[in-house]
Structure formats: structure tokens, C-alpha cells
Amino acid sequence: MHTDSGKTAAQEGGGKGLHIVAKPAGPACNLACDYCFYLEKQALFPAGTSLRMSDAVLQAFIDKYVASQPTQEVEFVWQGGEPTLLGLDFFRRVVDLQRPHNSRTTIRNSLQTNGTLLDDEWCRFLKEHSFMVGISLDGPQLIHDRYRRDRKGQGSFERATRGLRLLQQHGVEYNVMASVARETATQPLEVYSFLKAAGVEFIQFAPVVERPADQQTAQFGLRLAPPAALDRMEEQHGVTEWSVEPEAYGDFLITIFEEWVRHDVGTVFVMNFEWALNAWIGNPSPVCVHAKQCGRSLVVEHDGSVYACDHCVYPQYRLGNILTDPLSFMVEQSLQTQFGISKETALPRSCKECEVLAACQGGCPKHRFNRTFDDQIGLHYLCPGYKKFFRHIRKYLHIMTQLLENGLPVSLVMEALKGPLAISIDPKERRQAL
């Protein structure tokens, strides 16, 4: 069984370790995607200031982050905005500053990029230093370019796919993040078939959900709403026009799952499906979205400011600065506030009694802005879609679990779906199948 399609439990905050996403270029980006929730964060920083992480901040982040980890392995994740705007020299400096820690720590680096600025030199560097690259690609050109355009309104598909091909040619380890917006959700097989044909083996389908800013948030120059309040009723403002509709997202996943479970188990790894199987087996979630609590997955901005989460870069979620505040103090703030433990404690009654709670765990708190049928707060916007998806795939997860319990590869589910499955396997072969 393959239970990790690119991000580890520590990376998503699901383990006991601390995870920090670094934004070395802040919200700076060469694209202007319709659904991006990060471009607007430039309004939180003084006009005219550099959106580039200084050597002092970089040094403090690397040293404190390594020192804070209880494990031998430390995962650095570099995101944006678009981190490749900083150029290769910045990441050469990253590797140089990490080097003194290599004798006692295994350091791994991940880079999330839109792929448009990658070239041979970039890919040689990424390969040489074993960077895992997450590249954003939403599907074939008409789907991708619907939302992912540059500041001139030009689509980014050709540049992004060129970056993907370069990663493949240079043997760089990578996965694809495909955002599922409203129109994207209507074409699941077009998206999945395109990614398979492009040679992609590791995929995550990320739902796009945002709300327009309320009056208080708009005063900061922001157009999108902060995370939902889990302790009080909020005025309902609806979602943006490009946010995926709940049941459409569930149908999107179901349609792809039906194709995957019959043809691609063991050759294509879809993170969303692996998370579900992981929950069915009874393991803790490897991703914060479906973990019981939040609080261990922080963000450090280019100026050293630390926030509670990638989706929570708003003034009220600022925890301190990496230059002046101990990481342990900032983590405690995150864990003990409403943001951390209330993900579990503030679940509405209908969630606590839900048959798919073990897989869902209420979803990301940012999107828990709906009300239950009996008017309780804290219901996730995507609840109907999550419930539909998790219910639909249970029969398949049951077969997969039986295979695993008998020491057989989970890919045999494809044979089981064709009819009765009878396999004779000796103990040696059974061990090799695991």
C-alpha cells in the first residue's frame, strides 16, 4: 500500500512534529489566478517593501525550525506566491544554510510552484539536491486556462506543461496539485485522463472554496473572508462565483474514483483516495484537513511573521516573528487558541453523530461556515460532497482493507471488481507483496 502521495504527516501537521510552510517571496507571483487566496495578502505589508526573505530571516528560520523538531528528519516546504521568482541563488543559499545541520539531521526540501519559470538549470538544481516539487496543473488547456492566467490575462497552460516536461526529463520527484473550481468540477474524466496521459503518477485534488470579505476584513484591503468563526453565528455572505459547489465536488471525486479503482490502483496515486483508505483502516489522518485538531502547521512569511496556518494569514492569526519569538511559544499560542483545539471541540452535534466522521473530522475550519439542519454553527461548506464521496467508496475500501489484512497488494481490488477473487499465495510471496 502506498500511503503518501507527496506530503508526509509531518508536512500536513498530522503528526506530533511541527510543520512550517515558508513563503520566501510572500504573496508575489507572476500569475494572477482567479481563485488565488494569497495574492491579496500583499495588502498586509507596507507598500513598496521588498517581498523577499532576507538572509537574517532565512538563517533564523532554518536554525530554529531544525532545533524545534523532535524527529531525525526535517521537512522544509517552500511556497508562495511563486517562490521561483527569487531565483536559483536564493535556493542555493537555502542549501548552504541547511548544510551545517546535515551531520545530525536528515533534511528534505519541497517546492510548490506554478511551473512557468522552470528551465533546465532549475531542474538540474532540484534533482541534484533531491527537492520534491509540487506543480500546479488543473487539467487540459481549456480547463487550466479558465482560472490560471497571468497579469495580462494570458493562459499559463503551455508554460506550466513545459515545466512539467522538464521535471520529468530531469528525473525530478514531483506531484501535481489540481485545484477543483466550479467549472472544473463538471469535467472530472477530462482532468483525470489528461493528467494520466501526461505521465503524472501522484495527484491531489484541492477544492476551491472562498467567501467575499466582510466589511471588517475589507478594511485591510482584502477581498476574501478569513476563517469561519466557530464560536458565534456569522452573517451569511455566500461564496465566490468560482468556488466549487459541494455535491459537484463529491461527484467529481466519485467519478474519478470509479475510473481509478478499476484501472489505476498501484500505478496512479491520488492523495484524496489514500487519505480515505488511511482513515478506513483506523490510522490518524496524515493531512490537517481531516485531522481531529489543528495547530502544528504554521506559516512563516518573507518578513519573518509567523501565522497559524497557510489559510489564516490575517492579522488576528499572527503569532509572532521568527526573529524575535521562540517557536515553542508560537506553537503553544496556535494550539491553545480557538484555532487549534476547537476544530474538534466545536463540531456541531450532527458531525459528532455522522457515519463518516472518522474520514472527514469536520474538514478545514476555514470552511466551516454553514449551519446544520437544526441551525447549529460549524458545518463545513463541502459537507454534502464529502458525505456523498465517503459513503460511495466504503464498499471499495472494505475490499482494499481485506486485501491488506491478508498481506496482499491493494491493487488486486481491480481483479476483485471483475468477479470472485480466489488467489493461492505461499507465505514467501505474501511477504513480498506487502
C-alpha positions in Angstrom: 0.0 0.0 0.0 1.3 3.4 -0.9 0.0 5.9 1.8 1.9 9.0 0.8 1.5 10.8 -2.5 3.9 13.6 -1.9 3.3 15.0 1.6 4.1 13.4 4.9 2.1 13.5 8.1 4.6 16.0 9.5 4.2 18.2 6.5 0.5 18.5 6.9 0.5 18.8 10.7 -1.0 15.4 11.2 2.0 14.0 13.2 3.4 15.2 16.5 6.1 17.2 14.9 5.9 20.8 13.9 5.4 21.9 10.3 6.1 25.3 8.9 5.4 26.4 5.4 7.8 29.1 4.3 6.7 31.9 2.0 10.1 33.4 1.0 8.6 35.6 -1.7 5.4 36.3 0.3 2.4 36.8 -2.0 4.5 37.8 -5.0 3.6 35.9 -8.1 3.9 36.1 -11.9 0.3 34.8 -12.3 -3.0 36.2 -11.2 -5.2 33.1 -10.9 -8.8 34.0 -10.4 -9.2 31.7 -7.3 -5.9 32.5 -5.6 -6.3 33.3 -1.9 -2.8 34.6 -1.4 -2.2 37.4 -3.9 -4.3 39.8 -1.9 -2.1 39.2 1.2 0.3 41.9 -0.2 -2.1 44.4 1.3 -1.0 43.3 4.8 2.6 44.5 4.2 3.8 48.1 3.8 3.6 49.4 0.2 7.0 49.5 -1.5 8.7 47.0 0.8 10.6 44.1 -0.6 8.8 40.8 -0.9 12.0 38.8 -0.4 13.1 36.9 2.6 16.3 38.3 4.0 19.4 36.3 5.0 18.7 37.1 8.6 15.1 35.7 8.5 16.2 32.7 6.4 19.0 31.9 8.8 16.7 32.2 11.9 14.0 30.1 10.3 16.3 27.3 9.3 18.1 27.1 12.6 15.0 27.4 14.8 13.0 25.0 12.7 15.6 22.3 12.8 16.1 22.8 16.5 12.3 22.5 17.2 11.8 19.1 15.6 11.6 16.0 17.7 12.4 13.8 14.8 15.6 13.0 12.9 14.0 14.1 9.6 13.1 17.7 8.9 10.8 18.7 6.0 11.2 22.2 4.6 8.3 23.3 2.3 8.8 26.5 0.2 5.6 28.0 -1.2 4.3 31.4 -2.4 3.1 33.3 -4.2 5.6 31.9 -6.5 9.0 31.0 -4.8 10.9 30.6 -8.1 10.7 34.4 -8.6 13.5 34.6 -6.1 15.9 32.9 -8.5 18.2 29.9 -8.0 20.8 31.9 -6.0 18.2 32.2 -3.1 17.7 28.4 -3.0 21.5 27.8 -3.3 21.7 29.9 -0.2 19.0 27.7 1.4 21.0 24.6 0.8 24.2 26.3 2.1 22.5 27.3 5.4 21.0 23.9 5.9 24.3 22.1 5.3 25.7 22.6 8.9 22.7 20.6 10.2 23.2 17.7 7.8 25.6 15.8 10.1 22.8 15.2 12.7 19.6 15.7 10.8 18.1 14.4 7.5 16.8 17.5 5.7 14.3 17.3 2.9 13.0 20.2 0.8 9.8 20.6 -1.1 8.9 23.4 -3.6 5.4 24.3 -4.6 5.4 26.1 -8.0 3.2 27.1 -10.9 6.0 25.6 -13.1 6.1 28.5 -15.5 9.6 29.7 -14.7 11.3 26.3 -14.6 14.2 25.6 -17.0 17.0 23.1 -17.4 19.2 24.9 -14.8 16.4 24.9 -12.3 15.7 21.2 -12.8 19.3 20.2 -12.6 19.5 22.0 -9.2 16.3 20.4 -8.0 17.4 17.0 -9.0 20.9 17.4 -7.5 19.5 18.4 -4.1 16.6 16.0 -4.1 13.8 18.6 -4.0 10.3 17.3 -4.1 8.3 19.6 -6.5 4.6 20.2 -6.3 3.4 21.7 -9.6 0.0 23.3 -10.0 -1.8 22.0 -13.1 -5.6 21.9 -13.3 -6.1 19.8 -16.4 -6.2 20.2 -20.2 -5.7 23.7 -21.6 -9.3 24.9 -21.6 -9.8 23.9 -18.0 -6.4 25.1 -16.8 -6.5 28.5 -18.5 -10.1 29.1 -17.3 -8.7 30.2 -13.9 -4.9 30.2 -14.2 -3.9 33.2 -16.1 -1.1 35.8 -15.9 -1.5 39.5 -15.2 -2.1 40.2 -18.9 -4.9 37.7 -19.0 -2.9 35.1 -20.9 -3.3 31.5 -20.0 -0.4 29.7 -18.3 -1.0 26.2 -19.6 1.8 26.0 -22.2 4.3 27.3 -19.7 3.2 25.1 -16.9 3.2 21.9 -19.0 6.7 22.8 -20.3 7.8 23.0 -16.7 6.2 19.6 -16.1 8.0 18.0 -19.0 11.3 19.4 -17.8 10.8 17.9 -14.4 10.1 14.6 -16.0 13.1 14.8 -18.3 15.5 15.6 -15.5 14.0 12.9 -13.2 12.9 15.3 -10.5 10.5 13.8 -8.0 7.2 15.7 -8.3 3.4 15.6 -7.8 0.6 17.6 -9.2 -1.8 19.8 -7.3 -5.0 20.2 -9.3 -7.4 22.8 -8.0 -11.1 22.0 -8.4 -13.1 25.2 -9.0 -16.7 25.4 -10.0 -16.4 24.8 -13.8 -13.5 22.3 -13.3 -15.8 20.1 -11.3 -18.0 19.5 -14.3 -15.3 17.7 -16.2 -13.7 15.1 -13.9 -12.7 12.5 -16.5 -11.2 15.1 -18.8 -9.0 16.3 -15.9 -8.0 12.8 -14.8 -7.4 11.4 -18.3 -5.3 14.4 -19.2 -3.1 14.0 -16.1 -2.6 10.3 -16.7 -1.8 10.9 -20.4 0.8 13.4 -19.2 2.6 10.7 -17.2 1.5 12.1 -13.8 1.5 9.4 -11.1 0.9 11.5 -7.9 -2.1 13.8 -7.8 -4.0 15.8 -5.2 -7.4 17.3 -6.0 -7.8 20.5 -3.9 -11.3 22.0 -3.7 -11.5 25.8 -4.2 -13.8 27.5 -1.6 -13.7 31.2 -0.7 -16.1 33.8 0.6 -16.2 37.5 -0.2 -14.7 39.6 2.6 -16.9 41.2 5.2 -16.7 44.9 5.9 -14.2 44.5 8.7 -11.8 42.4 6.6 -12.2 44.7 3.6 -10.7 47.5 5.7 -7.3 45.8 5.4 -7.6 45.8 1.6 -8.6 42.2 1.4 -11.3 40.8 -0.9 -11.7 37.3 0.7 -13.1 36.4 4.1 -11.0 34.9 6.9 -11.7 31.6 8.5 -15.2 30.9 9.8 -16.0 31.8 13.4 -16.7 28.6 15.3 -17.9 30.2 18.5 -20.7 32.5 17.2 -23.2 33.0 14.4 -21.9 34.8 11.3 -23.9 36.7 8.8 -24.1 34.6 5.6 -22.5 36.1 2.5 -22.3 33.1 0.2 -19.2 32.0 -1.7 -17.3 33.4 -4.7 -18.5 32.6 -8.2 -15.6 30.3 -8.8 -16.0 28.2 -5.6 -16.8 24.6 -6.2 -20.3 23.5 -5.4 -20.5 20.9 -2.6 -22.2 18.0 -4.3 -20.3 18.7 -7.5 -17.0 18.2 -5.7 -18.3 14.9 -4.3 -19.4 13.8 -7.8 -16.1 14.9 -9.2 -14.2 12.6 -6.8 -16.6 9.8 -7.2 -16.3 9.8 -11.0 -12.5 9.7 -10.9 -12.5 7.1 -8.1 -14.7 4.8 -10.2 -12.2 5.1 -13.1 -9.1 4.8 -10.8 -10.4 1.8 -8.7 -10.9 -0.3 -11.9 -7.8 0.6 -13.9 -5.1 2.5 -12.0 -4.7 1.3 -8.4 -1.0 0.9 -7.8 0.1 3.0 -10.8 -1.6 6.3 -10.1 -1.7 7.6 -6.5 -4.5 10.0 -5.7 -3.9 11.6 -2.3 -7.6 12.1 -1.6 -8.2 8.4 -2.0 -5.3 7.3 0.0 -6.4 9.6 2.9 -9.8 7.9 2.8 -8.3 4.4 2.9 -6.0 5.5 5.7 -9.0 6.7 7.8 -10.9 3.5 7.0 -8.0 1.4 8.4 -8.2 3.5 11.5 -4.9 5.4 11.3 -4.6 9.1 12.3 -5.1 11.4 9.3 -1.8 12.3 7.5 -3.4 15.7 6.5 -4.5 18.6 8.6 -7.8 19.0 6.7 -9.1 15.6 8.0 -7.2 15.6 11.3 -9.0 15.9 14.6 -7.2 19.1 15.6 -5.2 21.9 14.1 -2.3 24.0 15.4 1.0 22.4 14.3 1.1 23.6 10.7 2.3 27.2 10.7 3.4 29.7 8.1 6.5 32.0 8.1 6.2 35.0 5.8 9.1 36.7 3.9 9.5 39.2 6.8 9.6 36.6 9.5 6.0 37.0 10.6 4.5 33.6 11.7 0.8 32.8 11.3 -1.3 29.9 12.5 -1.9 28.4 9.0 -1.5 28.9 5.3 -5.2 29.7 5.1 -5.0 32.1 8.1 -2.7 34.8 7.1 -4.8 37.5 8.6 -3.9 40.0 11.4 -5.9 38.1 14.1 -3.9 34.9 13.4 -0.4 36.4 13.7 1.6 34.6 16.3 4.9 36.5 16.3 8.1 36.8 14.4 10.8 34.1 13.8 13.5 36.7 14.5 12.3 37.6 18.0 9.9 34.9 19.3 10.6 31.3 20.3 8.9 28.7 18.1 7.6 26.8 21.1 5.8 29.9 22.3 4.1 30.5 19.0 3.1 26.8 18.7 1.5 26.9 22.1 -0.4 30.0 21.1 -1.7 28.2 18.0 -2.6 25.0 19.8 -4.4 26.6 22.8 -6.5 29.2 20.9 -9.8 28.7 19.2 -7.9 27.9 16.0 -6.3 24.7 17.4 -8.3 22.5 19.7 -11.7 23.9 18.7 -11.5 22.1 15.3 -12.6 19.1 17.4 -14.4 20.6 20.3 -16.6 23.0 18.3 -18.0 20.3 16.0 -21.8 20.5 15.7 -23.9 17.6 17.0 -24.7 16.4 13.5 -21.0 16.0 12.8 -20.3 14.1 16.0 -23.1 11.7 15.1 -22.1 11.4 11.4 -21.3 8.0 10.0 -18.3 9.4 8.1 -16.8 11.5 10.9 -13.7 9.3 11.1 -12.8 10.2 7.5 -13.9 13.8 7.5 -13.3 15.1 11.0 -15.3 18.2 10.1 -13.0 19.4 7.4 -10.9 22.5 7.4 -12.1 25.1 10.0 -11.8 27.9 7.5 -14.7 26.5 5.5 -17.0 25.5 8.4 -19.3 28.5 7.9 -22.6 26.7 7.1 -25.3 25.8 9.6 -26.8 22.4 10.3 -30.4 21.4 9.7 -31.1 22.4 13.3 -29.3 25.8 12.9 -26.0 24.8 14.8 -22.9 26.6 13.6 -19.7 25.0 12.3 -20.9 22.8 9.4 -18.4 22.5 6.6 -19.5 24.1 3.3 -18.5 20.9 1.5 -20.3 18.5 3.9 -22.8 17.2 1.3 -20.0 16.4 -1.1 -17.7 14.9 1.5 -20.6 12.7 2.8 -21.6 11.6 -0.7 -18.0 10.7 -1.6 -17.1 8.8 1.6 -20.3 6.9 1.6 -19.9 5.9 -2.0 -16.4 4.5 -1.7 -16.9 2.5 1.6 -17.6 -0.8 -0.3 -14.3 -0.5 -2.2 -12.3 0.5 0.9 -13.7 -2.6 2.7 -12.3 -4.8 -0.1 -8.9 -3.0 0.0 -8.7 -3.4 3.8 -9.3 -7.1 3.5 -6.6 -7.4 0.9 -4.1 -5.6 3.2 -5.1 -7.7 6.2 -4.3 -10.8 4.2 -0.9 -9.4 3.1 -2.0 -8.9 -0.5 -1.4 -5.8 -2.7 -4.3 -3.4 -2.7 -4.1 -3.2 -6.5 -5.9 -6.6 -6.5 -9.1 -4.7 -5.9 -9.2 -4.2 -9.7 -9.4 -8.0 -10.1 -11.9 -8.4 -7.3 -14.3 -6.0 -9.0 -14.4 -8.2 -12.1 -15.8 -11.1 -10.1 -15.0 -13.6 -7.3 -11.3 -13.4 -6.4 -9.5 -16.6 -5.3 -5.7 -16.4 -5.0 -3.4 -19.0 -3.6 -0.2 -17.5 -2.4 2.6 -19.0 -0.3 4.0 -17.2 2.8 7.1 -16.0 0.9 5.1 -14.5 -1.9 2.8 -13.0 0.7 5.7 -11.2 2.4 6.9 -9.9 -0.9 3.5 -8.5 -1.8 3.5 -6.2 1.2 
